[in-house]
Amino acid sequence: MNVRGVSRERSKNPFEIFDKLTHLSVPPTVPFVRVGRLVKIKIESVISVLAISMVLFHLAVASPFILAPNMFVRGWHLLFALVIGFLVYRSTDPKQRKFVDGALIVLSIIGVGYMIYFHADIIVRPPWTQVASPIEIFVALATIFVVLELTRRCLGMAITGLCLVFIFYGYIGPYLRHVDFLRPLAHKGLGINEFVDQMYFSFEGIFGVALGVSTDFIFLFVVFGALLQVIGGGDFFVNVTRSATGATRGGPAKMAVAASALMGTMSGSSVANVATTGAITIPMMKKLGYPKAFAGAVEAVASTGGQITPPIMGAAAFLMAAILGIGYQEVITAAAIPAFLFFVSLFVAVHWEALKHGLKPLERTEKGATWREFKAGWTFLIPLVVIMTFLILGYTPSLCAFYGVVATLATPLLRRSTMVSAKVLARGLELGARAAVPVAIACASAGIIVGIVQISGLGFRFSSLVIAFADGNLYMALVLAMVAAFIFGMGMPTTPAYIIQATLVAPALVELGAQPLAAHLFVFYYAVLGQITPPVAVAAFAAAPIAGTSSTAVGWRAFALGIPAYVIPFLFVANPELLGQGDFADLFLVLTRSVIAIVCLSIMLTGWLGGRSLNWPARAILLGAAVLLVTPTLILNLCAVVGIVAIWAAQKYVLSPSGVGGNH
């Protein structure tokens, strides 16, 4: 495929790519149609100028040449996001749109502009010791209001409602002592001065760690992913994985797994992965003979796995490093083996499903030649190599992202076949800024929740409740944490879901003996897996229309397909060696046991082995073997291996082959 041709054609409709990069399909051009063509063009031009200005500002402050105060940079980051957001996600009432959106933009400029202008004084302001002036109360409440309103528009009512619940909790805390079952959550309450100081005039509210991570790390990595997609990098990854996996059974499904892992390094969004790779892989899987629900489920699970794949791992990985106070390199190193186990389980599932249905490889003309596809676009690997090199050398993620964006801008110029115009590059920068707006707003609104949790002491109280319910047992606490993660993360983007769980749940796991990094990776994994967990499985919702079936069918099939992935967090909490801790011999033994256990679970769920269907007793034995392999006891491990070999021999040689696929 001519990469240059694809890039030029895609650049004609940048909003299509924007819809794929954001987790909500809200066409930015639709609200402008009724305003008139001239106004539409003007507003689009304003958005373009603001978006590119936002990128240039972040490139400047991330470069090694400029050093700016954190509060100043975070203020500009939020102000850009608010103004662009209100221009893109417009009011639904066309009659009042101009006035309402204009008023909200003015309110944003006043509220956040005050922070930017007085940032030097605010940084040294003593917390909770000053009586806020009327103007300070006004700008603080105005900022909170516009953040919540834009959160409602671009992220929905789930996280907005949760923010309002936490704010309400901050004020009614003293009254909870009068209700027996709520008494453990009671606190002294908040006054307006404490609330304003915490939310606006400190690093523990809206302008806290979450927004700081969005400012310093996430924004440029999102721009990097959007830019690489626009210049043809996404097509290169899809073409290479199709040609590499197409010759094997179930090639399109394996292509979906590999391509989604690669796309995850760029977008960090499961829905964006489904939209980009799923448009190609799902129809190919259906054509090959996979059931519709299974085809959609494979793409949904694989795209979700892209969020846990180093080096970028979505926005939450940067937050994890900041919260734990460790290097980002340490986070991605620890996440490498669990991500490997995740995709091993998925590869096994799609391979055995292909055997079960007797599916054939792709035709040679469909899969293409791997070396030819690689030669056509190998330069698209350069930006990823640049980022990985600087990460390994110990540079900060923000500086790595800076060099990554610069390398991406230069990559199309290296070969005639990949050349694109300056207009295409500008559109890539614009799309990156647009895609980063919901992330910035999610981080700002999550800062409200974190601020209330900290000032009310809810984090300590919630951890105490988890420990009490678990009766001091770590594994019971892990189960409770998993359930809490699904409840808090239902329908939410990964970033705010992780922030809430890292604040409320992870401290309890650490107190019960889990290593801090393992505890945070645990809640991070379940924040990610919430994307394929019914009833609100947003990745399945995105895959269902492409597959041509119901979201319920895709959601439950994705959940069943991803069951081995739900076990992986328990594995690495119980075996820290899987996070790269301990010596090589221990790692080898634990990894071997874990791989065999994951493979057993995948085969058990697929229900096919040795050329015939597995009966329920055989499935039960494989499930028991997987459980025994999780334990470090040698005798139990040997019993598990004996059981696995016995089932395989019985399926392969003793029982007569039957079923769709025949004897393979």
N, C-alpha and C positions, 0 to 999 in steps of 0.2 A: 504493500500500500504506500502511495506517495504521501509521506508525512506532511510535506509542504502543502499539498492540495487539501488534505483534511483540515489542517490548521486554518487555512484561508477561508474554507467554507464554514467552519464552526464560528469563526470570528464575526461572521455576518449577523449572528444572533446571539450576542453575549448573554442575554437574559435567560436563554435556555440553559446555559452552563451555570448561571447564578442559581437557578431553581434547583439544579442538581447539587450544588455545593452547600446550600442551606438546607436545614432539616424540615422547613415548611415550604411547600410549593405556592408561593404568593407572587404572581407575576407583577413585577414592579411597574410595568407600563399600563396596566389596566386602569388604575385610578385616574390616570391623566387624560383618558380618551375624551371624557365629557367636558373637560376644561377648554378644549380647543387645541388645534395643532400647534399654534404659535407658543402658547403657554406650556404645552407638553414639551416642546423642544427646549424651551428655556429652562424648565425644571430639570429635565434630563441633563442639560449642560451643567447646571449648578451641582447636581449630584456627582457628575463626572469630575468636575473641578475639585469638589470637596473630597471625594474618595481618593483621587490621585494626590491631593495635598496631604491627606492623612497618611498615605504610604510614604511620601517623601519626608514628612515630619518624623515618622518612626524610623526610617532608614537613617536620618540624620542623628537622632538621639541614641540609636543603637550602634552607630559607627564608633571606631576608636578615637575619633577626632573631637567629639562634643560630649561634655559631661553636664547633665541637667538634673536638678533636684527631683526626687521621686514624686512628691506631691504635685509639682508643676507638670510633669509628664503625664501622670495619671489623670489630672484635670483635663488636659487637652485631649487625651484619649477618649474620655467619657463624653466631652463636649462634641467632638467629631462624631462619635457613635450616635449621640442623641439627635443631632441636627440631620445627619444622613438618614437615620432611622425614621424620623417623622416625615421626611420627604419621600421615603420609599414605602413605608407602611402607613398609608394615609387614612384619614377618617372615613368611615363607611357612609356618612351622610354627605352627598355631593353639594347640598345647599350650604352647609356650614363648614365644609372642608377647609376652604381658604382661611376663614377666621380662626377655627379651632386649631388647625395645624400651625398656623402662623403664631398664635398665642403660645402654644406649647414650645415652639422653637425659641421665641423671645424669653419665655420663662426658663428654658434650659440655659440660654446665654447668660441671663442674670444670675441664676443659681450657681452654675458651675464656674462662670466667669469671676464671681466673687472669690471662689477658691483659688483660681489661677492667679488673680491679681494680688491677693494677700497671702499667697502660699508661704512666704518666708515667715510671716508672723504666726500663721496657723501651726507651722511645724513646731514652734517653741511654746505654743499655748499649753499651759498646765491643764491636765484633764480634770473635769468635774469640780473645778475650784472657782470658776467664774460664772456669774449670772449672765446668761446670753442676752444680748440686746435685741430689740424688736427686729432690726434688719438681719441679725444673725439667725434668729428663729425663722424669719421669712425665707431666706436663701436656703437654709437647711431643709425646711419642709417642702419648698418648691422643688429642690433637687430630688428628694425622695418621691414626690408625686410624679414628676416626669419620668423617673426611672421605672416606677411601677406601671405607669400608663404605657410606655413603650414595651415593657415586658409583656403586658397583656396583649398588645398588638402583634408582636413578632414571636412570642413563645406560648401564648395561650393563658388560660386562667389557672392552670395547675400550680405553677410556681408563683404567680401573682397572688393567688389565694393563700398559698402557704406563707408568703411574706406577711400578708395581712393578719393571718392567725398568730404568727410569732410576735408581731407588733402588739396585737391585742393581749397576748400572753404577758408581754412586758408590763402592761398597765394593770392587769387584773391579778397579778401574782399574789399580792397580800390577801386577796379574798379567797384564794384556793384553800387556805388552811381551814376554812369552814366546811369543806366537802371532804369526807373521809378518804375516798379513794384517790383524790387529787392532792391530798395534803403533802405527799413527798415532793411535789413540783412547786410548792409555794415559795415565794421570795418576797423581798421587802418592797418591790415595785419600783417604777421609774417616774421621775418628774420630767418636765419638759426640758430642763437644763441638762440632766443626765442623758436624755434621749438624743438631744441635738448634738451634744459633745461626742457621744459614742458613734452616731451615724455619720456625722459630717466633719467634725473637727478632729478626727483621730485616724490612725491607721488600722482601726479595728471595726470599721463600718463599711460604708459604700466604697471608700477609697482604701480599703484594706488589702490583705494579701491576695485575694481572688482577683480583684481588678488589677493589682500590680502584676500578677502573672499574665493576665490578658494583655497588659501593656507591654511588658518586657519580652515575653516569649511567644504567646499564642498568636498575636496579630501577624507578625512577620512570617510565621510558619504557615498560617492560613493563606497569606499572600503568596508565599512560595508554592503551595499546592495549587492554587488557582492559576498562577502564572505558568507552572509546568504543564497543567492540563491544557491551557489555551494554546500553547506553542506546539502541542502534539505529544507530550510525554505520556498521557493516558492511553492514547492509541498505540504507542510503542509497547507499553507494558502488556496490553491486551493481546496484541498481535504476537508477541514473543511467547506468552504463556499458551496461546492457542496452538502455535506451531510446536511447542515443546511437549504439550500434554495430549495433543489430538490423536497421536498414534496409539494411545492406550485405551483400554475399555473405559467407557464413561468419560471420554476426553473433555467434552464441554463442561461437565460437572467439576472435574479436576482443574480445568481452566478457570472456572469461577472461584475456586478456592485460592489458587495461586494469584490470579489477577486482583482479587479483592484484598489479599494481604499486601500486595504491592501498592494498590490504590490507597490503602489505609495509611501508608507512609506519607501520602500527600494530603488527604482530606481530613482524616481523623474523625469522620462521621459515617456511621453505618448506613444511614439513609442516602447520603451522597454516593457511597460505594454502590448501593443497590441501583441507584439511578444511572450511574455511569457504566459499570461493568454488566449489570443485570440486563440492560437493553440488548446486549449482544449474547450473553451466556444463556439466559433463560430460554429464548426462542431456539437456540441450538440444542439445548437439553431436551426440549419438547420434541424437536424434530428427530432426535436420536431415539426417542421412545420413553423417556422418563415421564412419570405422571406429573400433571401440572403442579399439584401441591408440593411434590418433592422438589421439582425444579425451582420453584419459588423459595422453598425452605432452604435449599443448599445455598442459594445466593444470599438470603437473609442472614444465615449463620456465618457464612464466609465473610460477608461484609462487616458483620459485628466483630468478628475476629480481627479485622483490620485495625480496630481501635486499640488492641492490646499488642500490636506488632511493633517492635522497635524499628527505626529509631524515634519516630515522632509520637506514636501512640495516642494521638488526640490531645486535647487541651489538659485533661486531668492529670497526666503524667508530670507536667510542669508544676502543677499545683502540689502534687505529692512531694516533689523535691523541695519546694519552698516550705511546705508545712513541716516536713521532717528535718529541714535544715541540712540536707545532704546534697551531693552533686547529682545533676541530672544523669550523668554517666552511670552512677551507681543504680539508679532506677531502671534504666534500659538494660543494664547488664542482668539485673535480677529478673526482669520480665522476659528475657530471651527464651529460657527453657520452658516456662509455662506456655508461652506462645507456640513453641514448637510442639508441645503436647496437644494443644488445642487443634492445630492443623493436622497432626497425625490422626487424631480421632476422626476428623472430618474426611480426610483422604481415605481412610479405611472404610468409613460408612459409604462413601460414594462408589468406591471400587466394588465392595460387596453388593451394593444395590445394582450395579451394572451386571455383575455375575448373575444375580438373582433374576434379572429380566432378560438376560441373554443379549445385552446391548453390544453393538459393534463400535470400533473406532471410527473417527471421522475419515472421510475420503481424503486422499492426498491433496486434491485440488482445494479442499476447504480448509485444511489445517495450515498449508503453506510450509515453507522451508525455514527452520529455526535460524540457521546462520544468515540467510538472506534478510530475514526480518531484523535480526540483531544488527547487521551491517547498515541497514537503512536508518537506524535511529539510535545507535549506541551512544551518541553524544548526550542523549537525554539522561544518561546515568551520571554524567559529570556533576550536576548540582548535588545529587545524593552523596556522591563520593566526597565532595567538598565539605558537606555538613558533617558526615561521619568522621572525616579526617580531623576537622577542628574540634569535634567532640572528644575524640581519642586523645588529642593533644592537650585537652584540659581547658579549652576556652569556654566562656559562658555561653549558654544556649542562645542568648540574644545576639551575641557577636557571631555565632555559628549561623543563625538565621539571616543575619545581615549579609554574610559572605555567600550564603546559599541563594538569596534573592539576586544578588549581583551576578553570581554564576549563571543563574537561570536566564537573566536578561541577556547575557553574553552568548549563551549556548546556541541560539538560532543562527548566530553570525558565523559559526565555525564551518558550516557546510552549505553549499548552494541549495541542496534539497530540503533543508530545514529553515531556510531564510523566511522571515516574516517581516511585515512592515512595522514601523514605529507605532502605527495606529493599533495594531494587534497587541503589541506589548502594553500600550496604555490601557487598552480594554482589559487585559489580564490584571493589571494593577487595580483597576476600578472594581473588577469582579471580586478580587481578593478582599478589598476593603468592605464591599457590600456583604460578603459572606462572613466577615469577622464581626459585623455589627451585632447579630444575635448573641454571639459568644461574649462580647464585651458587656452587653446588657444583662445577660445571664449571670456573669461574674459580679456585676454591680448589685443586682437584686439578691444574689446569694450572700453578698457582704452584709445586707440588712439582717438576714437570718443569723449569720455568724456573730454579728454584733450583739443581737439580743441574747443569743446563747451564752456569750461571754459575760455580759454585764449582769445577767440574771442568775448565773451559775447553773443553768440548765444542763450544760455538758456534764458536770460532776454528778448532778442528781440523776440524769439518765443513765450514766455509767453505773451508778450504784444500783439502780433498778435492774439493769441487765445482769449484773453480778448476783444480785439477790435471787432473781428468777432462775439463773443458771446454777445456783447453789454452789458457786465456786468452781464449777466444772468448765474447762475451756471449750470442750467440744460441744457442750450444750449451748454455751454462749455463742459459738460459731453458727449454730443452727438458728438461734434467735437473731443474730446479726444478719444472716442471709434473708430471713423473713422481713426484718426491718428494712433491709436494702431494697427488697422488692416493693414494699409499701411506699417508702420515701421516693423511690426512683420511678414509680409507675407513671409512664407517659412523659417523663422529664428528660431533657438532654443529659448526657453523661456528666458534664461539668458540674452543674448545680447539684445533681444527685450525689456525686462523689463528695462535694464540699459538705453537704449536710451529714452524710454518714461518717466522714472523717472527723467531724466535730462532735457528733453524738455517740457513735458506735465504736470507732477504732480505739479510743482511750480505754474502754472497758476490756477489750481483747488484750491490750497491752498489759493492763493491770492483772489479768488472769494468766499471764505468762507468755503470750505470743510476742515475737519480736516485732518492734515497731514497723519495720518495712514490710514484713509479712502481713501484719494486721491491716495496713493501709492498702496493700495490693489486694488483699482479700475483699475489702469493701469496694475497691475500684473495679475488680472483676465483676462483682454482682451489679454494680452500677451500669457496667457495659452490657452484661447479660440480660438486664431489664429490657433491652431493645428487642429481644426475641421471646420474652416471657408473657404469655397471655394473662389477662385479657387485653392489655394495652401494649402490644408488640409492634412498635412503630416501624421497625425494619421489615416485618412481615406485611404491614399495611402498604409499604412502598413496593414490595415485590409482587403482591397479589394482582394488581392490574396488569403488570407485564406478563405474568403467568396465565392470566385469563381465568382466574378462579377466585374464590372468596378469601378474604383476609383471615377468617377464622380457620379455614382448612390449612392455609399456609402457616399461620401462627402456631397451631398445635403440632403440625409436622416439624416446624423449626424447633419447637421446644423439645420434642422427642429426639430429633437429630442432635441437639446440643446437650443432651443429658450428660455425656461424658465430660463436657466442658464445665458443668456445674460441680463436678467432683474435684477438678484440678485445684481450686483454692484450698480445699481441705488437705490435699496432698502437700502443697508447699508450706502450709502452716505447720503440719506434722513433720515435714522433712525439709528443714531450711536449706539442705544441700541443693535443692532444686532452684534456689535463688542464688546459686553461686557461692554459697558459704560452706566451708569445710574443705577437705582435701579431695583430690581427683578420684581416689579409690572409692570413697564413700559416695561421691557424686555418681560414679559409674553404676554402682549397685542400685542406688535409689532410682536413677533414671531408667535403668533396665526394668526394674519392678514396675515403675509407673507406666512405661510404654506398654508393657504386656497387659497391665490392668486396664488401660484406656482402650487398647485394641479389643480385649475381651468384652468390654461394655459395648463398643461399637458393633461388634459382630452379634452380640446378644440382641441388641436393638434392631439390627437389620434382619436377623432371623434366617441367615443363609450361611452354610459352611459345607465345604467338601462336595459341592454339586447338588445339594438338596436342602429343603427347609429344615430348620431346627424345631424340634418339638419343645414343649414347655419344660419338661425335666432337664433337657440339655441346656436350655437358656438359664434355668435356675443354677445349674452347676457352673456355667460361665460367670454368672453374677457372683456366686459364692467365691469363685477363684479370684475375681477382681477385688473383692473385699479382703481376702486373705493376703493378696499381694500388696495391699496398702500397709500392712503391718510389717515391722522389721524382723519378725521372728522367722528364723531359717526353716524350721520344721513346717510352719504354716505355709511358707513360700513354696516349699517342695511339694506339699499336698496340692497346692493350687496348680503347679506345673503338671503334676500327674493327672489331675482332673482335666486340664486343657488338652493334653496329649490324647487322653482316652476319648474325649468327645470328638476330636478331630479324626482319630483313627476310625471310630465308629461311623462317622459321617462319610468318610472317604472310601473305606474298604468293606465295612460290614454291611451297612444298609444300602439297598439298591437306589441309584440316583433317580430322582423324580423332580418334577417342577418345570418351570418355564425355561430356565437357563440350561438345563441339561448338566452333564458332568464336565466340570471345568477343573 
